[in-house]
Amino acid sequence: MKVNREPLRVLGIDPGLTRMGVGVVEECDGQLWALDSGTLKSSPREETAERLKVLFEALRELLDHWQPQAVATERLFFKLNAQTAVPAMQASGVAMLAAALAGVQVHEYTPAEVKQAVVGYGDATKNQIRFMVERILGPEAVPDSPDAADGLAVAITHLSARRLAHLEVVR
């Protein structure tokens, strides 16, 4: 039995202070469509507060334009390098704030969850993720960078998790 649900649009975010990957994916009747993807950038020559403002404003524009029903972001996980962890966490916080101010619920996924959902292997490489994002969304959805591919992958992960949760409820 085919279940017709309303389309769901998700903004996926791969947080980073210098480069933040974003991807908008919509699911309609079981099909996934890439609507937009890219890399938001801030200059390392600027002060951190100014860089966060640039990212916030760009995210706010994306949220206003695409009106997603959900935002999915990659939960940051750093084993060794606190120097890179802090700026990325600040960027992640800005992404969550932009979504909250837009009234959009935020869902977080670990890097391993994203890799498992998209590639089927929790230790997948960036190249494997990009390859599978292109396979899942079609050749017209080729992301312009690994960061954009990661943003799309996070959105795909949320839509996959939603599908699995729906299947469990139906059983």
N, C-alpha and C positions, 0 to 999 in steps of 0.2 A: 504494500500500500504506500503510495507516494504522499508525503506530507508537504503541503504548500505552506511555507512560512513567509512572513514578510522579509524582505531583504535586510541583511545586517551589514552595516558598513563599519569597518574597524581601522583606526589609525594605529599602525605598529611603529614603535620607536626603539631604536638602538642608541641608548644615551652616550654622549661624549661631549666634552667641552669644545674641542677643536672641530670635530666632525660628528654630527648626530644624524644617523640614518633614519629615514622616515619612509613609510609606505602605506598607502590607503588601498585596502582590499575590500571588496563587497562580495557577499555570498547571496545568491538568489537561486532558489530551487536546486540546491546542491552544487551549483557551478560557482567557481571563484573567478573574480575579475579584478585585475589590477587597475585602479583608477589613477594612481599617481605614485611616484616615488622620487626620492632624491636625497641629497646630503645637505643639511644645514651646516654652515661653517661660521666659525668666529675666529678672529685674528689673535694669535698668541701675543702680538705686540700690544694689545689692549689690556686694560685692567680686568680682572675676573668679573667684577660686578657688571661692567659694560658688556662683556661677552655673554653673560647669563641673560642680560636684557635683550640682546640681539636674538638669542635662541628663543626666549619667551615670546617675543613679538612675532617671530616667524611661525612658531607653533600656534599662537593665537590666530594668525591669518589662516593657517591650514585648518584649524578647528572650525573657524567661521565659514570658510569656503566649502569644506566637505561635509560638515555636520555629522560626524561619526556617532554611532550609538555606543561605541566602546573605544577605549584606548588600551592598547596592550604594550607593555614596556618590558625590556629585558632587565631582570633583577641583577644588579651588579654583584660580582663575586671576584675578589682579588685575594690571592694567596700571599703574594710577596711585596708588591710595589705600592706602598701607601701614597707615594708622590703622584702616581697616576690615578689612584683610587679616589682621592678627595675631589679633584675637579670633575671626574665622571659622576660621582655621587651628587655633586652640586647640580650638574646638568640634569640628572635624573629627577632631582627634587623640583627643578623648574618645569620639567615636562609634566610631572604629577600635578603641580600647582596650576598650570595652564589648563589641564583637563578638568580639574576640580572647579575652577572658576567658570568653565564652560558648561558645568553641570553634567560632565561625562564620567562614567565610572571607569576606574583604572584597574587593570588586571596585570599582575607581574608573573613572569616566567623566567626560570633559571636558564642559563645558556644550554645546559644539558637537555632541558625540556624542549627548547626550541630546536636543537639539533635532532633530537629523537622524533619530534613531530614532523619535521620537514624532510630529513634524510633517512630516519629510521635507525640512527646510530648516534649515541650521545657524545662521541668524540670526533664528530665530523669536522672537516676543515672548512675554511671560508670558501674555497673553490667548490667543494661539494655542496655547500649551502646554496651558493649562487646558481650552480647547475640545476639543482632540484627546484629552486624558486622559478627558474625559467621553464622547467618541465611542467610544473604545476599550473603556472599562470599563462603559459603560452609564449611564443617567440616575440610577440609584440610588447611583452612586459619586461624586456631586458633592462635590468637596473643599471644605472650609470656608474655605480661604484659598489664595492663590497659592503659599505655602510648602508647604502640604499637596499641592497639585497637582504641584509640583516633586518632592516625595518620591515620589509615585506614578509620575511620569515616569521617575525614576531606576530604580525597580523594573522598569518596563516595558522600559527600555533593556537592563537585564541579561537579562531573559527573551528579548528579541529577539536579543541577541548570542548567547545560548545556542542559540536555534533555528537561527541562521545557521551557527554552528560545527557543530551536529549535521548540518545539510544538507551541509556540505562534507565531513564524515567519511563520510556515506552514499554520496556520489558516488563 
